Amino acid sequence: MDIFFISLGCDKNLVDSENMLGILHDNGYRITDEEEMADIIIVNTCCFIHDAKEESIQTILEMAKYKESGKLKALIVTGCLAERYKDEILEEIPEVDALLGTAAFTEILQVVEEVLEGNKYTYFADLKELPKSKSNRVLSTGTHYSYLKIAEGCDKHCTYCIIPKVRGNYRSRLMEELLDEATYLASQGIKELILVAQETTLYGVDIYGKKSLPDLLRKLCEIRGIEWIRLLYCYPEEITGELIETIRSEPKICNYLDIPIQHCSDRILKMMGRKTTKDDIINIVNQLRKKIPDITLRTTLITGFPTETEEEHKELLDFIEELRFDRLGVFTYSKEEDTPAALLKPQTTARIKKQRQKELMELQQSIVFEVSSSHIGRVFDVIIEGRIADKDQVYVGRTYMDGPQVDGYIFINSEEELMSGDIIEAKVTGANNYDLIGEIVKGSAKK
């Protein structure tokens, strides 16, 4: 049996997809990259915002066509959209043979076997349970970096967010399981480990009675083969002095932190259900930069939140100009049913949201271009992603300042042949908008 798998949405969803692929692979199923040749198609969906929901629905409909034009026997839908809209999917897309909820992905083998016997099937586990996969993941990110999901769900209940309803409350994974998984990833050649969860900073509170992310990080640093450890989704109010010191003192931990702040207006932050004020955010950013001078800070914003005024938008522009984040992304507010923010009035128009997003990103672009130019002449460790196809001596890499898929690259000129996953020293010789240009430092040892 050939299975074609589509994973949509975030990196946390991708980890679930890799676990499902591992279960199926270990039980004799073949994975194909040609949907028209598949006996089974599985779509792991996202519904975090409107655009993600639309992408998921369109993907399901496109795959459903292969029941007529291909050899497709079964179409299975998993993930957040399946959890949130199970009744609607079954009623409106009859081609779907099975649904699998977010806490039940480990049951993918049972679901596949049921649909192959001709049964319509749904499986939704208690969102208080923590899924545990007994199979090794099939890695889809290449040979040198991978995500380690350290927790599931969220307790924050921000007023715009549906995640707690489709993923459940916060549940940390046992440290022993995470260390075993990280050791396995290292044995597969993974050099960069990227820690993810809906919120990484609260790791361990529910099972160890305290914030245990620093403890986990120190133990991960001991794993042979792991060279870089990167932290995403650290909520600013949960960043402790111990965490900052751990990042500062452990050479394997990248001086890079993703801290989603969403806004700076105290009124908007309160309406969002966020736990920080503008001053709180400024204080934690200043503390991070004081303790770790070369830290790269990434954040995300939501523009056009209901009732946001033009004055509050300008306040946000001034705030970004003042704090000068190294990396920044802007989402337009997405009105999600069954969330408190959806009931707020007035809702901001699509035109205003797009205009405000444009202004914020143009400002951030000018900041990033200045930051990029300031790196000319510096030498960085660079992890190689690959080679430019039509340029034999030009390679694509990333410094510690850039996470995969979301940040920039450094393009390296090298007469020496390099492989994906090699870590080399490179000197920055130029900057091109978000990206850097560099050359390998001759005589530098590859890791």
ABEGO torsion letter per residue (X at the ends): XBBBBBBBEBAAAAAAAAAAAAAAAAAGBBBBABAAABABBBBBBBAABAAAAAAAAAAAAAAAAAAAABABABBBBBEAAAAAAAAAAAAABAABABBBBAAAAAAAAAAAAAAAAGBBBBBBBBAABBBBBABBBBBAAEAABBBBBABBEBAAGBAABAAAAAAEBBBBBBAAAAAAAAAAAAAAGBABBBBBBABAAABGAAAAGBBAAAAAAAAAAABBGBABBBBBGBBAAABBAAAAAAAAABAABBBBBBBBAGBABAAAAAAAGBABBAAAAAAAAAAAAAABAABBBBBBBBBGBBGBBAAAAAAAAAAAAAAGBABBBBBBBBBBBGBAAAABOBBBBAAAAAAAAAAAAAAAAAAAAAAAAAABGBBBBBBBAEBBAABAABBBBBBAABBBGABBBBBBBBABBBBBGBBBBBBBABBBEABBBBBBBBGBBBX
